[in-house]
Amino acid sequence: MNVKNIALLEEAVFKWWNIALGGFPDEGIDNCSLCKEYYWSTVDNCPISNDTYNNQCKTTPYDDWYDYLYEERDPDIMYLFVIDKYHRKIAIAELNYLIKLLNKQYPSIWNLITNLFRRKN
């Protein structure tokens, strides 16, 4: 994985941390660093697509996130927030998926971060 994709994936982890735990909205491609870079691209170098062999986060927890919210939400709400405990669980699953993907692609940085975090706590 190239440096640009590592940075984009780190931003995606930050996005989902904020959605799952911080009350921020999922604005779809409008606040996804990877989608901004690759959604309309004819060359698909998206790390998620390369991992799943699918586009648009299909077969990741995002599929469940969107399906659940689309079935449960008010169609007048533009942005997608966590709406209940089950939905938060899906958001955390997406966050965990992204962390594991980043760790798989770039393990040394996550090992360093994990070790520093453990020392502080």
N, CA, C and O atoms as a GROMACS GRO file, in nm:
protein
  484
    1MET      N    1   0.085  -0.117   0.000
    1MET     CA    2   0.000   0.000   0.000
    1MET      C    3   0.090   0.123   0.000
    1MET      O    4   0.189   0.130   0.072
    2ASN      N    5   0.053   0.220  -0.081
    2ASN     CA    6   0.135   0.340  -0.088
    2ASN      C    7   0.103   0.436   0.026
    2ASN      O    8   0.003   0.421   0.096
    3VAL      N    9   0.188   0.534   0.044
    3VAL     CA   10   0.176   0.628   0.154
    3VAL      C   11   0.044   0.704   0.148
    3VAL      O   12  -0.019   0.728   0.251
    4LYS      N   13   0.002   0.742   0.028
    4LYS     CA   14  -0.125   0.814   0.012
    4LYS      C   15  -0.241   0.730   0.063
    4LYS      O   16  -0.327   0.780   0.135
    5ASN      N   17  -0.245   0.602   0.026
    5ASN     CA   18  -0.354   0.516   0.070
    5ASN      C   19  -0.351   0.491   0.221
    5ASN      O   20  -0.456   0.478   0.284
    6ILE      N   21  -0.232   0.485   0.278
    6ILE     CA   22  -0.222   0.471   0.423
    6ILE      C   23  -0.284   0.593   0.491
    6ILE      O   24  -0.360   0.579   0.587
    7ALA      N   25  -0.252   0.711   0.441
    7ALA     CA   26  -0.308   0.835   0.498
    7ALA      C   27  -0.459   0.839   0.480
    7ALA      O   28  -0.531   0.879   0.572
    8LEU      N   29  -0.508   0.799   0.364
    8LEU     CA   30  -0.653   0.799   0.338
    8LEU      C   31  -0.724   0.698   0.429
    8LEU      O   32  -0.832   0.726   0.481
    9LEU      N   33  -0.663   0.584   0.448
    9LEU     CA   34  -0.721   0.482   0.535
    9LEU      C   35  -0.719   0.528   0.681
    9LEU      O   36  -0.814   0.501   0.755
   10GLU      N   37  -0.614   0.596   0.723
   10GLU     CA   38  -0.611   0.652   0.858
   10GLU      C   39  -0.723   0.754   0.876
   10GLU      O   40  -0.785   0.758   0.982
   11GLU      N   41  -0.749   0.835   0.774
   11GLU     CA   42  -0.860   0.931   0.782
   11GLU      C   43  -0.994   0.859   0.791
   11GLU      O   44  -1.084   0.904   0.863
   12ALA      N   45  -1.008   0.747   0.720
   12ALA     CA   46  -1.132   0.668   0.727
   12ALA      C   47  -1.151   0.610   0.867
   12ALA      O   48  -1.263   0.607   0.919
   13VAL      N   49  -1.042   0.564   0.928
   13VAL     CA   50  -1.049   0.515   1.067
   13VAL      C   51  -1.096   0.628   1.158
   13VAL      O   52  -1.183   0.606   1.242
   14PHE      N   53  -1.041   0.746   1.143
   14PHE     CA   54  -1.080   0.861   1.224
   14PHE      C   55  -1.228   0.894   1.203
   14PHE      O   56  -1.300   0.923   1.298
   15LYS      N   57  -1.272   0.890   1.076
   15LYS     CA   58  -1.414   0.917   1.045
   15LYS      C   59  -1.504   0.821   1.122
   15LYS      O   60  -1.598   0.864   1.187
   16TRP      N   61  -1.474   0.691   1.114
   16TRP     CA   62  -1.562   0.592   1.177
   16TRP      C   63  -1.549   0.593   1.329
   16TRP      O   64  -1.644   0.557   1.398
   17TRP      N   65  -1.435   0.632   1.382
   17TRP     CA   66  -1.424   0.652   1.526
   17TRP      C   67  -1.523   0.760   1.568
   17TRP      O   68  -1.596   0.743   1.666
   18ASN      N   69  -1.525   0.869   1.494
   18ASN     CA   70  -1.616   0.980   1.525
   18ASN      C   71  -1.762   0.941   1.507
   18ASN      O   72  -1.848   0.985   1.585
   19ILE      N   73  -1.792   0.861   1.408
   19ILE     CA   74  -1.931   0.817   1.387
   19ILE      C   75  -1.973   0.722   1.499
   19ILE      O   76  -2.078   0.741   1.560
   20ALA      N   77  -1.891   0.622   1.526
   20ALA     CA   78  -1.928   0.519   1.623
   20ALA      C   79  -1.931   0.571   1.766
   20ALA      O   80  -2.017   0.531   1.845
   21LEU      N   81  -1.839   0.660   1.800
   21LEU     CA   82  -1.824   0.700   1.939
   21LEU      C   83  -1.842   0.848   1.964
   21LEU      O   84  -1.856   0.890   2.079
   22GLY      N   85  -1.842   0.928   1.859
   22GLY     CA   86  -1.845   1.072   1.878
   22GLY      C   87  -1.970   1.144   1.834
   22GLY      O   88  -1.979   1.266   1.847
   23GLY      N   89  -2.067   1.072   1.781
   23GLY     CA   90  -2.192   1.135   1.741
   23GLY      C   91  -2.186   1.212   1.610
   23GLY      O   92  -2.273   1.295   1.583
   24PHE      N   93  -2.085   1.186   1.530
   24PHE     CA   94  -2.072   1.254   1.401
   24PHE      C   95  -2.153   1.179   1.295
   24PHE      O   96  -2.181   1.060   1.312
   25PRO      N   97  -2.191   1.246   1.187
   25PRO     CA   98  -2.268   1.179   1.082
   25PRO      C   99  -2.179   1.108   0.980
   25PRO      O  100  -2.064   1.144   0.960
   26ASP      N  101  -2.237   1.007   0.917
   26ASP     CA  102  -2.177   0.949   0.798
   26ASP      C  103  -2.238   1.024   0.680
   26ASP      O  104  -2.357   1.010   0.653
   27GLU      N  105  -2.158   1.101   0.612
   27GLU     CA  106  -2.207   1.177   0.498
   27GLU      C  107  -2.172   1.106   0.367
   27GLU      O  108  -2.162   1.169   0.262
   28GLY      N  109  -2.154   0.975   0.376
   28GLY     CA  110  -2.125   0.896   0.256
   28GLY      C  111  -1.995   0.941   0.191
   28GLY      O  112  -1.893   0.958   0.258
   29ILE      N  113  -2.000   0.958   0.060
   29ILE     CA  114  -1.878   0.995  -0.012
   29ILE      C  115  -1.832   1.137   0.019
   29ILE      O  116  -1.718   1.173  -0.010
   30ASP      N  117  -1.920   1.217   0.079
   30ASP     CA  118  -1.883   1.355   0.109
   30ASP      C  119  -1.783   1.367   0.224
   30ASP      O  120  -1.709   1.465   0.232
   31ASN      N  121  -1.780   1.268   0.315
   31ASN     CA  122  -1.682   1.276   0.423
   31ASN      C  123  -1.599   1.147   0.435
   31ASN      O  124  -1.551   1.113   0.543
   32CYS      N  125  -1.584   1.079   0.324
   32CYS     CA  126  -1.498   0.961   0.321
   32CYS      C  127  -1.376   0.992   0.235
   32CYS      O  128  -1.388   1.017   0.115
   33SER      N  129  -1.260   0.989   0.297
   33SER     CA  130  -1.137   1.021   0.225
   33SER      C  131  -1.113   0.925   0.109
   33SER      O  132  -1.069   0.966   0.001
   34LEU      N  133  -1.142   0.797   0.130
   34LEU     CA  134  -1.120   0.698   0.024
   34LEU      C  135  -1.218   0.717  -0.091
   34LEU      O  136  -1.181   0.707  -0.208
   35CYS      N  137  -1.344   0.746  -0.058
   35CYS     CA  138  -1.443   0.769  -0.164
   35CYS      C  139  -1.411   0.895  -0.244
   35CYS      O  140  -1.426   0.898  -0.366
   36LYS      N  141  -1.367   0.999  -0.174
   36LYS     CA  142  -1.331   1.122  -0.245
   36LYS      C  143  -1.223   1.095  -0.349
   36LYS      O  144  -1.223   1.154  -0.457
   37GLU      N  145  -1.132   1.005  -0.314
   37GLU     CA  146  -1.021   0.975  -0.404
   37GLU      C  147  -1.059   0.874  -0.512
   37GLU      O  148  -1.015   0.888  -0.627
   38TYR      N  149  -1.140   0.774  -0.478
   38TYR     CA  150  -1.158   0.660  -0.568
   38TYR      C  151  -1.300   0.633  -0.616
   38TYR      O  152  -1.318   0.551  -0.706
   39TYR      N  153  -1.401   0.697  -0.560
   39TYR     CA  154  -1.539   0.663  -0.595
   39TYR      C  155  -1.567   0.677  -0.744
   39TYR      O  156  -1.631   0.591  -0.804
   40TRP      N  157  -1.519   0.785  -0.804
   40TRP     CA  158  -1.545   0.810  -0.946
   40TRP      C  159  -1.427   0.769  -1.034
   40TRP      O  160  -1.428   0.796  -1.154
   41SER      N  161  -1.328   0.707  -0.977
   41SER     CA  162  -1.207   0.672  -1.051
   41SER      C  163  -1.230   0.550  -1.140
   41SER      O  164  -1.298   0.455  -1.102
   42THR      N  165  -1.171   0.554  -1.257
   42THR     CA  166  -1.177   0.438  -1.346
   42THR      C  167  -1.072   0.334  -1.307
   42THR      O  168  -1.084   0.217  -1.343
   43VAL      N  169  -0.970   0.377  -1.234
   43VAL     CA  170  -0.869   0.285  -1.183
   43VAL      C  171  -0.895   0.269  -1.034
   43VAL      O  172  -0.882   0.365  -0.958
   44ASP      N  173  -0.933   0.151  -0.993
   44ASP     CA  174  -0.972   0.132  -0.854
   44ASP      C  175  -0.854   0.086  -0.770
   44ASP      O  176  -0.819  -0.032  -0.769
   45ASN      N  177  -0.793   0.181  -0.702
   45ASN     CA  178  -0.684   0.150  -0.609
   45ASN      C  179  -0.728   0.164  -0.465
   45ASN      O  180  -0.645   0.171  -0.375
   46CYS      N  181  -0.858   0.168  -0.442
   46CYS     CA  182  -0.909   0.182  -0.307
   46CYS      C  183  -0.868   0.059  -0.225
   46CYS      O  184  -0.891  -0.054  -0.267
   47PRO      N  185  -0.807   0.082  -0.108
   47PRO     CA  186  -0.765  -0.032  -0.026
   47PRO      C  187  -0.880  -0.125   0.014
   47PRO      O  188  -0.860  -0.246   0.026
   48ILE      N  189  -0.998  -0.069   0.034
   48ILE     CA  190  -1.113  -0.152   0.070
   48ILE      C  191  -1.154  -0.238  -0.048
   48ILE      O  192  -1.178  -0.358  -0.032
   49SER      N  193  -1.164  -0.178  -0.166
   49SER     CA  194  -1.198  -0.255  -0.285
   49SER      C  195  -1.095  -0.364  -0.313
   49SER      O  196  -1.130  -0.476  -0.352
   50ASN      N  197  -0.970  -0.330  -0.294
   50ASN     CA  198  -0.864  -0.429  -0.315
   50ASN      C  199  -0.873  -0.543  -0.213
   50ASN      O  200  -0.837  -0.657  -0.244
   51ASP      N  201  -0.920  -0.514  -0.094
   51ASP     CA  202  -0.934  -0.616   0.010
   51ASP      C  203  -1.056  -0.705  -0.014
   51ASP      O  204  -1.050  -0.827   0.004
   52THR      N  205  -1.167  -0.644  -0.054
   52THR     CA  206  -1.294  -0.718  -0.066
   52THR      C  207  -1.323  -0.766  -0.208
   52THR      O  208  -1.410  -0.851  -0.228
   53TYR      N  209  -1.252  -0.712  -0.305
   53TYR     CA  210  -1.279  -0.738  -0.447
   53TYR      C  211  -1.418  -0.690  -0.487
   53TYR      O  212  -1.481  -0.744  -0.578
   54ASN      N  213  -1.466  -0.588  -0.417
   54ASN     CA  214  -1.594  -0.524  -0.446
   54ASN      C  215  -1.576  -0.374  -0.442
   54ASN      O  216  -1.476  -0.324  -0.389
   55ASN      N  217  -1.672  -0.302  -0.497
   55ASN     CA  218  -1.665  -0.157  -0.488
   55ASN      C  219  -1.766  -0.106  -0.387
   55ASN      O  220  -1.853  -0.179  -0.342
   56GLN      N  221  -1.753   0.020  -0.353
   56GLN     CA  222  -1.845   0.091  -0.264
   56GLN      C  223  -1.865   0.021  -0.130
   56GLN      O  224  -1.976   0.020  -0.077
   57CYS      N  225  -1.761  -0.036  -0.075
   57CYS     CA  226  -1.761  -0.098   0.058
   57CYS      C  227  -1.857  -0.216   0.072
   57CYS      O  228  -1.896  -0.253   0.182
   58LYS      N  229  -1.895  -0.274  -0.041
   58LYS     CA  230  -1.979  -0.394  -0.035
   58LYS      C  231  -1.902  -0.505   0.035
   58LYS      O  232  -1.780  -0.518   0.018
   59THR      N  233  -1.972  -0.584   0.112
   59THR     CA  234  -1.922  -0.696   0.193
   59THR      C  235  -1.840  -0.651   0.315
   59THR      O  236  -1.773  -0.732   0.377
   60THR      N  237  -1.846  -0.523   0.348
   60THR     CA  238  -1.790  -0.475   0.474
   60THR      C  239  -1.907  -0.445   0.568
   60THR      O  240  -2.022  -0.448   0.523
   61PRO      N  241  -1.882  -0.416   0.694
   61PRO     CA  242  -1.993  -0.380   0.783
   61PRO      C  243  -2.070  -0.256   0.734
   61PRO      O  244  -2.183  -0.234   0.778
   62TYR      N  245  -2.011  -0.177   0.646
   62TYR     CA  246  -2.084  -0.060   0.594
   62TYR      C  247  -2.212  -0.102   0.523
   62TYR      O  248  -2.312  -0.030   0.528
   63ASP      N  249  -2.211  -0.216   0.458
   63ASP     CA  250  -2.333  -0.267   0.394
   63ASP      C  251  -2.447  -0.277   0.495
   63ASP      O  252  -2.558  -0.231   0.470
   64ASP      N  253  -2.417  -0.338   0.610
   64ASP     CA  254  -2.518  -0.352   0.716
   64ASP      C  255  -2.558  -0.216   0.772
   64ASP      O  256  -2.675  -0.190   0.798
   65TRP      N  257  -2.458  -0.129   0.791
   65TRP     CA  258  -2.482   0.008   0.841
   65TRP      C  259  -2.584   0.079   0.753
   65TRP      O  260  -2.684   0.131   0.803
   66TYR      N  261  -2.558   0.082   0.625
   66TYR     CA  262  -2.643   0.156   0.534
   66TYR      C  263  -2.781   0.091   0.523
   66TYR      O  264  -2.883   0.159   0.527
   67ASP      N  265  -2.783  -0.042   0.509
   67ASP     CA  266  -2.912  -0.111   0.497
   67ASP      C  267  -3.000  -0.088   0.618
   67ASP      O  268  -3.119  -0.059   0.604
   68TYR      N  269  -2.944  -0.099   0.737
   68TYR     CA  270  -3.020  -0.079   0.860
   68TYR      C  271  -3.071   0.064   0.870
   68TYR      O  272  -3.187   0.087   0.903
   69LEU      N  273  -2.985   0.159   0.842
   69LEU     CA  274  -3.026   0.298   0.853
   69LEU      C  275  -3.129   0.334   0.747
   69LEU      O  276  -3.224   0.408   0.774
   70TYR      N  277  -3.109   0.283   0.627
   70TYR     CA  278  -3.203   0.315   0.519
   70TYR      C  279  -3.342   0.261   0.551
   70TYR      O  280  -3.442   0.324   0.519
   71GLU      N  281  -3.348   0.144   0.615
   71GLU     CA  282  -3.477   0.087   0.650
   71GLU      C  283  -3.542   0.160   0.767
   71GLU      O  284  -3.665   0.166   0.775
   72GLU      N  285  -3.462   0.217   0.858
   72GLU     CA  286  -3.513   0.273   0.982
   72GLU      C  287  -3.524   0.426   0.982
   72GLU      O  288  -3.593   0.481   1.068
   73ARG      N  289  -3.460   0.494   0.891
   73ARG     CA  290  -3.447   0.639   0.904
   73ARG      C  291  -3.561   0.716   0.836
   73ARG      O  292  -3.635   0.663   0.754
   74ASP      N  293  -3.572   0.840   0.875
   74ASP     CA  294  -3.662   0.934   0.812
   74ASP      C  295  -3.598   0.977   0.680
   74ASP      O  296  -3.485   1.025   0.681
   75PRO      N  297  -3.667   0.961   0.567
   75PRO     CA  298  -3.605   0.995   0.438
   75PRO      C  299  -3.568   1.143   0.424
   75PRO      O  300  -3.493   1.180   0.334
   76ASP      N  301  -3.621   1.227   0.513
   76ASP     CA  302  -3.588   1.369   0.507
   76ASP      C  303  -3.455   1.401   0.574
   76ASP      O  304  -3.404   1.512   0.560
   77ILE      N  305  -3.398   1.305   0.649
   77ILE     CA  306  -3.269   1.328   0.714
   77ILE      C  307  -3.158   1.306   0.612
   77ILE      O  308  -3.146   1.197   0.555
   78MET      N  309  -3.078   1.409   0.590
   78MET     CA  310  -2.976   1.400   0.487
   78MET      C  311  -2.856   1.317   0.531
   78MET      O  312  -2.806   1.235   0.453
   79TYR      N  313  -2.810   1.335   0.652
   79TYR     CA  314  -2.690   1.266   0.697
   79TYR      C  315  -2.726   1.151   0.789
   79TYR      O  316  -2.832   1.151   0.853
   80LEU      N  317  -2.638   1.054   0.795
   80LEU     CA  318  -2.669   0.930   0.862
   80LEU      C  319  -2.597   0.921   0.996
   80LEU      O  320  -2.474   0.912   1.002
   81PHE      N  321  -2.673   0.922   1.103
   81PHE     CA  322  -2.620   0.915   1.239
   81PHE      C  323  -2.650   0.777   1.298
   81PHE      O  324  -2.737   0.705   1.249
   82VAL      N  325  -2.576   0.742   1.404
   82VAL     CA  326  -2.609   0.624   1.482
   82VAL      C  327  -2.747   0.648   1.544
   82VAL      O  328  -2.770   0.751   1.606
   83ILE      N  329  -2.838   0.552   1.526
   83ILE     CA  330  -2.974   0.574   1.574
   83ILE      C  331  -3.012   0.486   1.694
   83ILE      O  332  -3.113   0.514   1.760
   84ASP      N  333  -2.934   0.383   1.723
   84ASP     CA  334  -2.962   0.300   1.840
   84ASP      C  335  -2.840   0.212   1.870
   84ASP      O  336  -2.739   0.221   1.801
   85LYS      N  337  -2.851   0.127   1.972
   85LYS     CA  338  -2.736   0.045   2.014
   85LYS      C  339  -2.692  -0.052   1.905
   85LYS      O  340  -2.572  -0.072   1.884
   86TYR      N  341  -2.788  -0.111   1.836
   86TYR     CA  342  -2.752  -0.205   1.729
   86TYR      C  343  -2.677  -0.133   1.618
   86TYR      O  344  -2.580  -0.185   1.563
   87HIS      N  345  -2.722  -0.015   1.585
   87HIS     CA  346  -2.656   0.063   1.480
   87HIS      C  347  -2.516   0.103   1.521
   87HIS      O  348  -2.424   0.103   1.439
   88ARG      N  349  -2.498   0.137   1.650
   88ARG     CA  350  -2.364   0.169   1.701
   88ARG      C  351  -2.274   0.046   1.688
   88ARG      O  352  -2.156   0.059   1.654
   89LYS      N  353  -2.328  -0.072   1.717
   89LYS     CA  354  -2.251  -0.195   1.705
   89LYS      C  355  -2.202  -0.215   1.561
   89LYS      O  356  -2.089  -0.258   1.539
   90ILE      N  357  -2.285  -0.183   1.464
   90ILE     CA  358  -2.245  -0.194   1.324
   90ILE      C  359  -2.136  -0.091   1.292
   90ILE      O  360  -2.039  -0.123   1.224
   91ALA      N  361  -2.151   0.030   1.343
   91ALA     CA  362  -2.050   0.135   1.320
   91ALA      C  363  -1.915   0.093   1.380
   91ALA      O  364  -1.810   0.115   1.320
   92ILE      N  365  -1.919   0.034   1.498
   92ILE     CA  366  -1.795  -0.014   1.560
   92ILE      C  367  -1.735  -0.128   1.479
   92ILE      O  368  -1.613  -0.140   1.468
   93ALA      N  369  -1.820  -0.212   1.422
   93ALA     CA  370  -1.770  -0.321   1.336
   93ALA      C  371  -1.699  -0.264   1.214
   93ALA      O  372  -1.596  -0.317   1.172
   94GLU      N  373  -1.753  -0.157   1.156
   94GLU     CA  374  -1.687  -0.093   1.041
   94GLU      C  375  -1.554  -0.032   1.085
   94GLU      O  376  -1.453  -0.045   1.015
   95LEU      N  377  -1.552   0.033   1.200
   95LEU     CA  378  -1.429   0.088   1.254
   95LEU      C  379  -1.326  -0.022   1.274
   95LEU      O  380  -1.210  -0.006   1.235
   96ASN      N  381  -1.365  -0.132   1.334
   96ASN     CA  382  -1.273  -0.245   1.356
   96ASN      C  383  -1.223  -0.303   1.225
   96ASN      O  384  -1.105  -0.338   1.214
   97TYR      N  385  -1.311  -0.312   1.126
   97TYR     CA  386  -1.268  -0.362   0.994
   97TYR      C  387  -1.158  -0.272   0.938
   97TYR      O  388  -1.056  -0.321   0.889
   98LEU      N  389  -1.178  -0.141   0.944
   98LEU     CA  390  -1.080  -0.048   0.889
   98LEU      C  391  -0.947  -0.053   0.966
   98LEU      O  392  -0.840  -0.046   0.906
   99ILE      N  393  -0.955  -0.066   1.097
   99ILE     CA  394  -0.833  -0.077   1.177
   99ILE      C  395  -0.757  -0.204   1.140
   99ILE      O  396  -0.635  -0.202   1.123
  100LYS      N  397  -0.828  -0.315   1.126
  100LYS     CA  398  -0.763  -0.441   1.087
  100LYS      C  399  -0.702  -0.431   0.948
  100LYS      O  400  -0.594  -0.484   0.924
  101LEU      N  401  -0.773  -0.364   0.857
  101LEU     CA  402  -0.719  -0.347   0.722
  101LEU      C  403  -0.592  -0.263   0.725
  101LEU      O  404  -0.494  -0.296   0.659
  102LEU      N  405  -0.594  -0.156   0.800
  102LEU     CA  406  -0.475  -0.072   0.812
  102LEU      C  407  -0.362  -0.151   0.878
  102LEU      O  408  -0.247  -0.142   0.835
  103ASN      N  409  -0.394  -0.227   0.979
  103ASN     CA  410  -0.293  -0.308   1.047
  103ASN      C  411  -0.235  -0.413   0.952
  103ASN      O  412  -0.115  -0.440   0.956
  104LYS      N  413  -0.320  -0.471   0.870
  104LYS     CA  414  -0.273  -0.572   0.774
  104LYS      C  415  -0.180  -0.510   0.670
  104LYS      O  416  -0.083  -0.572   0.628
  105GLN      N  417  -0.210  -0.389   0.630
  105GLN     CA  418  -0.133  -0.324   0.526
  105GLN      C  419  -0.008  -0.254   0.581
  105GLN      O  420   0.092  -0.240   0.511
  106TYR      N  421  -0.016  -0.212   0.704
  106TYR     CA  422   0.092  -0.131   0.760
  106TYR      C  423   0.108  -0.164   0.909
  106TYR      O  424   0.084  -0.077   0.993
  107PRO      N  425   0.147  -0.286   0.942
  107PRO     CA  426   0.144  -0.331   1.082
  107PRO      C  427   0.238  -0.258   1.175
  107PRO      O  428   0.206  -0.244   1.294
  108SER      N  429   0.349  -0.212   1.128
  108SER     CA  430   0.446  -0.152   1.221
  108SER      C  431   0.392  -0.027   1.289
  108SER      O  432   0.420  -0.005   1.407
  109ILE      N  433   0.315   0.056   1.219
  109ILE     CA  434   0.263   0.178   1.280
  109ILE      C  435   0.160   0.144   1.386
  109ILE      O  436   0.156   0.209   1.491
  110TRP      N  437   0.076   0.044   1.361
  110TRP     CA  438  -0.026   0.008   1.459
  110TRP      C  439   0.035  -0.061   1.579
  110TRP      O  440  -0.014  -0.045   1.690
  111ASN      N  441   0.141  -0.137   1.559
  111ASN     CA  442   0.211  -0.197   1.673
  111ASN      C  443   0.270  -0.089   1.762
  111ASN      O  444   0.263  -0.097   1.884
  112LEU      N  445   0.328   0.012   1.700
  112LEU     CA  446   0.385   0.123   1.775
  112LEU      C  447   0.276   0.196   1.854
  112LEU      O  448   0.292   0.223   1.973
  113ILE      N  449   0.166   0.229   1.788
  113ILE     CA  450   0.057   0.301   1.854
  113ILE      C  451  -0.001   0.218   1.968
  113ILE      O  452  -0.025   0.271   2.077
  114THR      N  453  -0.022   0.090   1.944
  114THR     CA  454  -0.078   0.002   2.048
  114THR      C  455   0.015  -0.004   2.168
  114THR      O  456  -0.031   0.003   2.282
  115ASN      N  457   0.143  -0.018   2.145
  115ASN     CA  458   0.238  -0.025   2.256
  115ASN      C  459   0.244   0.106   2.333
  115ASN      O  460   0.252   0.105   2.456
  116LEU      N  461   0.240   0.218   2.264
  116LEU     CA  462   0.240   0.346   2.334
  116LEU      C  463   0.113   0.363   2.417
  116LEU      O  464   0.119   0.411   2.530
  117PHE      N  465   0.000   0.323   2.361
  117PHE     CA  466  -0.128   0.334   2.432
  117PHE      C  467  -0.125   0.248   2.558
  117PHE      O  468  -0.169   0.292   2.664
  118ARG      N  469  -0.075   0.126   2.547
  118ARG     CA  470  -0.069   0.036   2.662
  118ARG      C  471   0.021   0.093   2.773
  118ARG      O  472  -0.009   0.077   2.892
  119ARG      N  473   0.129   0.157   2.735
  119ARG     CA  474   0.219   0.214   2.835
  119ARG      C  475   0.154   0.329   2.913
  119ARG      O  476   0.180   0.347   3.032
  120LYS      N  477   0.070   0.406   2.844
  120LYS     CA  478   0.006   0.519   2.910
  120LYS      C  479  -0.106   0.475   3.003
  120LYS      O  480  -0.142   0.548   3.095
  121ASN      N  481  -0.161   0.358   2.980
  121ASN     CA  482  -0.274   0.312   3.061
  121ASN      C  483  -0.231   0.207   3.152
  121ASN      O  484  -0.311   0.155   3.228
   0.00000   0.00000   0.00000
